[in-house]
Every structure is written in C-alpha cells, then in structure tokens.
Amino acid sequence: MTPQPDPDEGILFDVPRPAAGQRRADGSTGRDAESAGAGKAAAKGAGKAKGTKRPEPKRPAERDPVARVAVDTPLPHLDRLFDYLVPESMDAAAVPGCRVRVRFHGRLLAGFVIERRTESDFQGELAYLHQVVSSEPVLTPEISALARAVADRYAGTFSDVLRLAVPPRHARVEKEGGGPAGAAAPGADPDRPGADSGADGTGADGSAAEAAAGEQPPETPHGDPPSTGGGPDSAPAAVSPADAAPSGVSSSAPDPGPWSRYPAGRSFLAALRSGAAPRAVWNALPGPDWADAIAVAAATALSAGQGAVAVVPDGRDVEAVDAALASRLGAGRHVALTADLGPAERYRRWLAVLRGRVRVVVGTRAAAFAPVRKLGLVVLWDDGDDVHADPHAPYPHARTVLSMRAHRAQAAALIGGFTRTSEGAQLVESGWAHPLAADRATVRERAPRVQPSGDDSELARDEAARTARIPSLALRVAREAAQSGPVLVQVPRRGYLASLACASCRAPARCGSCQGPLAVRGAHAMPYCRWCGRIAGEWRCPSCGAARMRAAVVGARRTAEEMGRAFPSLTVRTSGRDEVLTGVGERPALVVATPGAEPAAEGGYAAAVLLDGWALLGRADLRAAEEALRRWCNAAALVRPAAEGGRVVVVADAQVSATQALVRWDPGGFAERELAERRELGFPPAVAMASVTGDPAHVRELLDQVELPASAELLGPVPVGGAGGDGDDSAERALLRVPRADTLALAASLKAAASARSARKDEHLAQIRMDPLQVV
C-alpha cells in the first residue's frame, strides 16, 4: 500500500468547513478570537509558572514583504490575486509558485504565491500568510500565465484551471531525491527568493483582509491588462516548414524515420531543429508508424536543446508513444503521465519534469499543462476525439490549450491524426499552420482498398445489400480474408440489443412506467427499461397491441454472436468498454470492437468490416459526418495495405461525402468542404459559440444581465434533455454566436455576468461553456 502523507502536511485543494461566528477585519471569526484569547491567557499563566517567554509578534520580511496569492476559490467574483504579508519566518520558503494556506473570509484556504512585491496597492491592513505548505515552486511562471489565458478564453476562473494543471501534493514523494525545496522558480533570481515572477495576469488587485471583512475589493487595474489571447485567432502567420529549413542539418540530427515518406517531412524536422517553430496540421499515413513519427519529432526537439509535450487520447496511445520514445531516446529521458499511475507515481513523474530531469512528456489531456522547461514542441494526436475536451470547468480543449501554449512560448506545433478535423482545416486556412501530408501515390501505396456495400455493382449483384445489416459483400470479404489473418468488425454501439421496436408496426418499444427505451442485455434476458430499470416482461405495443419486439439497434455482443454463427470455425473476440484488448496475433480470428477499442493486430488486419454506418451518419450532431469518417479511418488504418491484400468494407450509402472521402482516403479535402459548409451556415469553427444551460429562469436571468458584444447573435433558448433523451426535460439552453475575432469579448461578457450573480450569492448558476461540443 502507498504510505499516506502526514496529516499536517496537507494537500492543495483541502477546504475546511467555515467556522461560525462574526467575521473580523483580519479574516478571523469571533469564535476564533475567543479561543485565541483563551489560549493566550493560558499561555500567559503557564509562562509565569515556568518562566517561559511569550511568543514574539510577527514581523514582515525585510525584502518584498507582500505576497500576491491566488486563493483556491471557485467563485467568479473572487477570481483575482489577493495580497498577504510574508512573516519573517517564512521569507525563504514563500517563493513564487509555492503552495500556501491563507486565512480567507474566516476559513483556511489553499493557494499559490504568484509573486512577491515590496508594497501593496491595498490601503488597508494586510493579513499574514498562515502556512507555507511546501517551498517547492510547483507553479511556474509559464504555466501560471497559460492558466490565466485559458481561464479568460473559456470564461472560467484561475483556480479551476489550476486544478487541471497542477496535481495534488504528495508530501513523501516531494521529499524524495533531495528536490529543490525552497529554491527559486525557474527563471527567477536564485539570490532573491521573493523575486517577481512576472506571472500576474489578473489585471486587478485584491486584499485578503477585505474579503475577510465581507467586502468586495475595488477593481484597480495596474496599467494595461496583460494579453490573454495567444491562440490561433490572434496568431501571426505560421512559418512554413520548407521556408524555415536551414541549408543543412547537423550530422547529430535523429534519423527522419517515417517523416521521409512526406514531401515536407524532412523540412519540418530541419525547421524544428533550427528553432524556427514550424506549425503543421498532419495527416498521418495508415499504419502503426504514427507513434514513431511523434517520437522522431520529440527526439529532434530534444537534440536542439528543447523540450516536447505530446498529448494523445487514451492510455493505449500513451503506451504506443511511450514505447516509441524509449526506442528513440533511451531509458530515463522521458516520462508518461496518465491517471492510471496513481497519485504517488504520477506526482513523482510530474516532479521530474518540473525539476528539469526530463524534458519530454507524453500523456492524456492533463499533460498539456506539464511544466516542461524550454518548451520547443507540442504534439496533439487525433484532435477530433471528444476525450480531449475536459469534462471539468472551464471545459478547455487540449487543441486550444496546446495552440495557445505554442504561440506564447514560440514553440513548434504538430496537430495530427489519420483524418483532419474542421478545426484543423481552420488553422490551415488562417495561416497559423501549414498542411503536412503525403502525396497521393504514397497514400495509395499505404492505404487498404475500401469498398462501400451500397455501390452500383454490389446492388446489381445483391439487391438486399441496400437494407441488409451484414450484406453479402461483407461476409464474402471476411471469409476470404480470414484465411490469411484476423478480421476486424467495427460496431458503433456496445451491449447486446441497445434498442427495441414493435415487430408489427416498428414503433419504438417504451417502458409503461416512465416511457424510457427498452433494451436487452443478453440472449436469454428479459427486456428492461434503460431509464428506470423496470423489467417489461408483459409488454404490448400501445399503437397496435402486438406483443413481439424486434431489434432496432444491435450492439457489439449480439454482433459477435451473429458472426460466430456465420463463421463457426473462427475464434470470435470482443473489445469494448468492459474489456479492451491491447492487441491480437497473426492467427485468423474475428475481432468485434466498438470505435476507439480496436486492438492493433500483429502485421495488420487482413480486412475490416465497418457495420451500421447509418448509426454514425444519422446522429443529430453537427459533427456526425466528421466523427464517422474519423472512426472509420482509425479502424481502416489498422488494416494491411492494398498491395498486401488489405480490404475494408463500409456498410453505408456510397453517395455520402464521408463514405467517398474514406474510399479515396482524402480526409483533407473532406475537412475543407466541411469547413466551407459550416461557414455558410454560421457554425463552428467558422464562428465562435458559447452555450448557457440550466433552469429556464436562471438562463433568461443571465441573458438579461450579460452585456454582449455588438456582433453577438442569440439562438434560443430552447428545451434540452440529456444524452439519449433521459436528461432533465425542464432544462433550457441558449447559444451565443460571434465572429472568431470577438471570442475573448464574448468570454469576458459571460464571465462578468457570472461574477455578478456569484457576488449576489445565487445558489443555482446556469452552466456557461465556450466551444460546446453539442450545438444541435
């Protein structure tokens, strides 16, 4: 078992309960003062009896006695820095970036010291720091400024972003290896523990004594507010890899590896090594070489004396890049950060990055904030995956965070995947990045042969191919390919029978109690309600009175049963939420998997069958076609090239643009057309959008109070339910649309409205979300 930290060492976001009683100007309550007075009287009596001295009063530090602290409070109207006095006893430990505890509104709250100053602009009496939890400068100036910019971009608070950026403290791990406890933050003067880090970024002053007295501190800006942009909307034109490449590359440069197959691949690496900070949107070739390509780019940045951060969707992708980095860099020169490591090991690896022992990091979305020193490259793989959007406030997307970080640090950026998103196409169109893709001859050489089941030749041979769930083409290709290797079968939905309908009139089968959808968990299971869980053993259709049901949506487990009956001599394996396979061998087998859970096959799959294309293309989602193409390409990339017999059958309408893009393997052209259509309709990413969701009264109240930019357009509010219709029917959502140039102005307006409601102590706040994933 992992040893637990001592109780007095604490962690960053431990918020005790507020003490009852009257508040005083120094932040203490009447009960605190009473107990403190009793303690002083007892100490005085004990001092007389034993001849001990009374404790000396606190004195501020001689140099830079004022500490500006970011207090951990989620309230939007308190999203600024507060000034505290640094006691002389904490002078050496209270360095910029360290964790502290402060008295705030009668409570002890955690926080970070952002900077030290000689004086405060607050005219009242300042309270002292209560405790320096750790002198380790865990919040670097770069990450502090980035967190402030991300909070402003997403209409969130600084403390909310810090929860995502800085992991909780593990005291025992922090003491291992003789870390730089009490040392100055990177970039600060080591002779001045209180040196200004220059990472304020709030534009407003505050005092803890004011907040403790229950008064809102005045907003007194210091000159011009710092820039909170830094994303692609405000960035200058990108440096083309070909234009930025030097005349020659040093002999110590890493081998280009997979990049030699791209016309601009060597130029990109040369520009990266020269420090020119190229930015590219990368369309990766099919196959397993994408992880090695990321490793080569990171090795190139490291050979130039710079660090690299690579963000991938899940743990399996982390393992692939981790293995590639170990092969290219050797042991001990990089770290992998995932939530599965546990708090102790994750904090140990994170500290290794903070202390400069390693400068290459790969991980999931939280790794975007890794404190890599001298950052020279950021990489985002498969940026269209929804898991890159953080589910916690303020809901930042890793693509935006890494784009802002690359721009602010003047670092190179590589955003890639087997497909190109419309956001990636927007980056290319704006000039912030350049496309990085292979030529058509190389793509045809590496891609499998893709054939839709509903093309004219197949319809002439099999008229039922238009309506059959598993048409004869899919069965024929799977049977032929299974003789030489494994076959992948992709099913969009997990489970057995995810949805049922009346066998007579095809009306959806619903629960008689709550009207929820009915489903079946297994071959011999009774239908049950997916909402309330009630068994529907005596169900009858309310429309026609029939008692029989048919499958409306078939899941992965039922598909595995059907494929097992069709291929009785083959082993059928499933990979999904309950059990995700890491890989399969070369032997013939059928692998039924849901999107994102497809295991890699040794030597590649002989064929792949992509079922139920209508379920992906027919979703009520703005990104339905784009997401369908992304899932198809990710599965097809695991198949052998066409020259080696690799084939892919997609069960979808052959006339749909997404199907045609898969057949031609042209995700770049599809993304460009998708962006043009969204611009014509006024949808993201051609414009910026924000959503306000909550109780109808609260949504309308916030919309009435917000001062929107002149270019803003209000859509709604309209009723909205949860996923699958099982959400709160009383909730409403309003969409706000502005040109991309007014993104920060819209975020600032929504933040101001939320701050006003927070200052009035409204309990039920409507949820504000910039760049919502669901807009239709």
C-alpha positions, 0 to 999 in steps of 0.5 A, a space after each residue: 500500500 502507498 504510505 499516506 502523507 502526514 496529516 499536517 502536511 496537507 494537500 492543495 485543494 483541502 477546504 475546511 468547513 467555515 467556522 461560525 461566528 462574526 467575521 473580523 477585519 483580519 479574516 478571523 471569526 469571533 469564535 476564533 478570537 475567543 479561543 485565541 484569547 483563551 489560549 493566550 491567557 493560558 499561555 500567559 499563566 503557564 509562562 509565569 509558572 515556568 518562566 517561559 517567554 511569550 511568543 514574539 509578534 510577527 514581523 514582515 520580511 525585510 525584502 518584498 514583504 507582500 505576497 500576491 496569492 491566488 486563493 483556491 476559490 471557485 467563485 467568479 467574483 473572487 477570481 483575482 490575486 489577493 495580497 498577504 504579508 510574508 512573516 519573517 519566518 517564512 521569507 525563504 520558503 514563500 517563493 513564487 509558485 509555492 503552495 500556501 494556506 491563507 486565512 480567507 473570509 474566516 476559513 483556511 484556504 489553499 493557494 499559490 504565491 504568484 509573486 512577491 512585491 515590496 508594497 501593496 496597492 491595498 490601503 488597508 491592513 494586510 493579513 499574514 500568510 498562515 502556512 507555507 505548505 511546501 517551498 517547492 515552486 510547483 507553479 511556474 511562471 509559464 504555466 501560471 500565465 497559460 492558466 490565466 489565458 485559458 481561464 479568460 478564453 473559456 470564461 472560467 476562473 484561475 483556480 479551476 484551471 489550476 486544478 487541471 494543471 497542477 496535481 495534488 501534493 504528495 508530501 513523501 514523494 516531494 521529499 524524495 531525491 533531495 528536490 529543490 525545496 525552497 529554491 527559486 522558480 525557474 527563471 527567477 533570481 536564485 539570490 532573491 527568493 521573493 523575486 517577481 515572477 512576472 506571472 500576474 495576469 489578473 489585471 486587478 488587485 485584491 486584499 485578503 483582509 477585505 474579503 475577510 471583512 465581507 467586502 468586495 475589493 475595488 477593481 484597480 487595474 495596474 496599467 494595461 491588462 496583460 494579453 490573454 489571447 495567444 491562440 490561433 485567432 490572434 496568431 501571426 502567420 505560421 512559418 512554413 516548414 520548407 521556408 524555415 529549413 536551414 541549408 543543412 542539418 547537423 550530422 547529430 540530427 535523429 534519423 527522419 524515420 517515417 517523416 521521409 515518406 512526406 514531401 515536407 517531412 524532412 523540412 519540418 524536422 530541419 525547421 524544428 531543429 533550427 528553432 524556427 517553430 514550424 506549425 503543421 496540421 498532419 495527416 498521418 499515413 495508415 499504419 502503426 508508424 504514427 507513434 514513431 513519427 511523434 517520437 522522431 519529432 520529440 527526439 529532434 526537439 530534444 537534440 536542439 536543446 528543447 523540450 516536447 509535450 505530446 498529448 494523445 487520447 487514451 492510455 493505449 496511445 500513451 503506451 504506443 508513444 511511450 514505447 516509441 520514445 524509449 526506442 528513440 531516446 533511451 531509458 530515463 529521458 522521458 516520462 508518461 503521465 496518465 491517471 492510471 499511475 496513481 497519485 504517488 507515481 504520477 506526482 513523482 513523474 510530474 516532479 521530474 519534469 518540473 525539476 528539469 530531469 526530463 524534458 519530454 512528456 507524453 500523456 492524456 489531456 492533463 499533460 498539456 499543462 506539464 511544466 516542461 522547461 524550454 518548451 520547443 514542441 507540442 504534439 496533439 494526436 487525433 484532435 477530433 476525439 471528444 476525450 480531449 475536451 475536459 469534462 471539468 470547468 472551464 471545459 478547455 480543449 487540449 487543441 486550444 490549450 496546446 495552440 495557445 501554449 505554442 504561440 506564447 512560448 514560440 514553440 513548434 506545433 504538430 496537430 495530427 491524426 489519420 483524418 483532419 478535423 474542421 478545426 484543423 482545416 481552420 488553422 490551415 486556412 488562417 495561416 497559423 499552420 501549414 498542411 503536412 501530408 503525403 502525396 497521393 501515390 504514397 497514400 495509395 501505396 499505404 492505404 487498404 482498398 475500401 469498398 462501400 456495400 451500397 455501390 452500383 455493382 454490389 446492388 446489381 449483384 445483391 439487391 438486399 445489400 441496400 437494407 441488409 445489416 451484414 450484406 453479402 459483400 461483407 461476409 464474402 470479404 471476411 471469409 476470404 480474408 480470414 484465411 490469411 489473418 484476423 478480421 476486424 468488425 467495427 460496431 458503433 454501439 456496445 451491449 447486446 440489443 441497445 434498442 427495441 421496436 414493435 415487430 408489427 408496426 416498428 414503433 419504438 418499444 417504451 417502458 409503461 412506467 416512465 416511457 424510457 427505451 427498452 433494451 436487452 442485455 443478453 440472449 436469454 434476458 428479459 427486456 428492461 427499461 434503460 431509464 428506470 430499470 423496470 423489467 417489461 416482461 408483459 409488454 404490448 405495443 400501445 399503437 397496435 397491441 402486438 406483443 413481439 419486439 424486434 431489434 432496432 439497434 444491435 450492439 457489439 455482443 449480439 454482433 459477435 454472436 451473429 458472426 460466430 454463427 456465420 463463421 463457426 470455425 473462427 475464434 470470435 473476440 470482443 473489445 469494448 468498454 468492459 474489456 479492451 484488448 491491447 492487441 491480437 496475433 497473426 492467427 485468423 480470428 474475428 475481432 468485434 470492437 466498438 470505435 476507439 477499442 480496436 486492438 492493433 493486430 500483429 502485421 495488420 488486419 487482413 480486412 475490416 468490416 465497418 457495420 451500421 454506418 447509418 448509426 454514425 451518419 444519422 446522429 443529430 450532431 453537427 459533427 456526425 459526418 466528421 466523427 464517422 469518417 474519423 472512426 472509420 479511418 482509425 479502424 481502416 488504418 489498422 488494416 494491411 495495405 492494398 498491395 498486401 491484400 488489405 480490404 475494408 468494407 463500409 456498410 453505408 450509402 456510397 453517395 455520402 461525402 464521408 463514405 467517398 472521402 474514406 474510399 479515396 482516403 482524402 480526409 483533407 479535402 473532406 475537412 475543407 468542404 466541411 469547413 466551407 459548409 459550416 461557414 455558410 451556415 454560421 457554425 463552428 469553427 467558422 464562428 465562435 459559440 458559447 452555450 448557457 444551460 440550466 433552469 429556464 429562469 436562471 438562463 433568461 436571468 443571465 441573458 438579461 444581465 450579460 452585456 454582449 458584444 455588438 456582433 453577438 447573435 442569440 439562438 434560443 433558448 430552447 428545451 434540452 434533455 440529456 444524452 439519449 433523451 433521459 436528461 432533465 426535460 425542464 432544462 433550457 439552453 441558449 447559444 451565443 454566436 460571434 465572429 472568431 475575432 470577438 471570442 475573448 469579448 464574448 468570454 469576458 461578457 459571460 464571465 462578468 455576468 457570472 461574477 455578478 450573480 456569484 457576488 449576489 450569492 445565487 445558489 443555482 448558476 446556469 452552466 456557461 461553456 465556450 466551444 460546446 461540443 453539442 450545438 444541435 
